[in-house]
Amino acid sequence: MMIKRAIHTHFPYFLLSLGVYVVCFALGAGIFSQKLVIHPTSMAFWATFGHNLMVGVILMVGGWLTLGMANTLYLGYHAAMLGVIVKGVAKGYGWHPLMTGVFPHAIPEIMGHLLFCTLGYETWRFLHIVKKRARGEKTEPLYIRDILFLFLVAVVLLILSAGLEATVSHG
């Protein structure tokens, strides 16, 4: 019940995050047309996890403080940079380094960051609920447990991503 409710109440914000990501990734890949030089390196689990968690916290807290503006811009920036990297590496080296070095860990990392960005809209969602209640309109309650659940899922996705990046991904 809680999982279904958490997904249902946050789904529009997740779709917004996903839309921003897809558009900015496409812009980054579309605008950039140069070959990139790569230097494959082995990534340590804790350093990778710490970095990705910091990005997630910035997405979440930045969104809280700016009613969703900072997280949207930061997510868009990261998506555009990934688009640039994917296009530049593919142009210079083909798809193999992307298939072995980026894609194994990219999906859980991106999903985790999308969830953190989704959680960054909580202040906006809270104000929307307060506004509806002030008008006497029926609205869903704000469940802290749902927010904590989505936070935990995002962290687990980043742990999975860091584990894959440290052990499976290679150039």
N, C-alpha and C positions, 0 to 999 in steps of 0.2 A: 504494500500500500504506500509506504513512504517513498520507495524508489519511483513508483509510477507518478506520485504527486510531485516529487522533485523534478523529474523529467518534464512533466506536463507544464509546470509553472515557469520553468526556466527555458523551455524549448524556443520561444520566440527570440530570446536573447542569445541563445546558442546559434540560431540561424543567422542572426545579425552578425555575430562574430565570424561564422563560417563564410558569409557573403563578403565581408571585408577582407578576409584572408584570401579567398579565391580571386577577387578583383585585383588586390594589390600584388599577389603572386604573378598574375597574368601581366599586369603593368610592368613589374620588374623584369620579367622574362621578355616581354615585347619591346621594351625600350632599349635594353642592353643587347649588344650584338658582338661584343669582343670576346676573344678566347681568354680564358683565365688560366694562370699557371697554378697548379696544385702542388702541395707539399704534404702528402699523407703522413699523419702522425697518429700514434696510439693515444687514445684518450683515457684518462684514469676515471674510475667510477665516481669517486667523491667530488672531484673537481667538476666533472660534467653535471652531476646531479645538483651540486651547489649552484652552478651557473644557471641551469634551467629552472631551479626553484626560485632563484632571485628574479629571473625574468617573470615567472609566474606571480610572485608577490608584487612586483611592480605593476603588472597588468591588473591585479585585483585591487590593491590599495590605491593605485593611481586612478582607477575608475571610481572608487568610492569617493575620493576627494574632489573629483572633477565632474561628477554626474555622468560618467561614461565617456568623456572626451579623451582623456589621456590613454586609457586602455585601448580604445579604438585606434588612435594614432600609432601607439607603440606596436600593437599587433600588426597593423598595416605596414609599418616600417620593416618588421621582421619578415613578413610575408614577401615584401618586395625584394629584400636582400636575398631570400632563398630563391626567388625567381631569377635574380641576377646570377646567382651561383650555379643554379641548375643549367641555365642557358649557356653561361660561359664555359662550364666544365664540359657539357655535352658537345659544344662547338669545338673545343680544343682536344678532347680526349675520347669522345663518344659516350655511350651510356654505361659502359662497364664500371667506371669508378663511382658513378651515382648509384648503380644497382648494388655494389658491394660496400660503399663507404657512407652513403647518405640514407638511402631508402630503408635499410633494415631498422633504423631507430627513428626515422622521421615521423612515421604515422603515430606512434604513441606520444612522441614529443609534441607534435602539432595538436593532437587531441587534448593533451594536458593543458597546453597553452590556450586552446579555445575554451576549455572549461574555466580556467583562471580568468580569462577575459569576460566570460559569461558572468562569473561571480563579481566582476568589477561593476556590473550594472545594478548591484543590489541597492545602492542608495537611490538610484532612479526608480527602481521597482518599489522600494519602501515609500517614497514620496508619492508615487502614483496610487498606492494603496491608501495612504492617508488622505489624499485628495478625493478619492472615490468615497471613502467613509464619511468625510466631511459633507459631501453632497447627499448622503443617505443611501448611496448605491451599494449593492451587494458586491463584495470582493473577497478574494481568497485571503486567508490569514498568512502571516509571514512566519514560516517555520524555520527556526534556527537549525533544527536537526537536518533539514533538507540542505541547507547551506553547508553545514559541516560534512554531510555525506558527499556532496559534489566536490568539496575541497579535498576530502580523503581520496576520492577517485582520481582527481587531478594529480595528487602527489604520487599515488601508486603508478599512474601512467608515466610520470617523470622518472620514477625509480626503474620501471621496466625499460624505458628509453635509455637511461644512463647505463643500465646493465648491458643492453644490446650494443650500445656505442662502444663500451669498454671491451666487450668480448667478441662480438660478431662483426661489427662494421670495420672495414679496412679499406685502404685505398688501393 
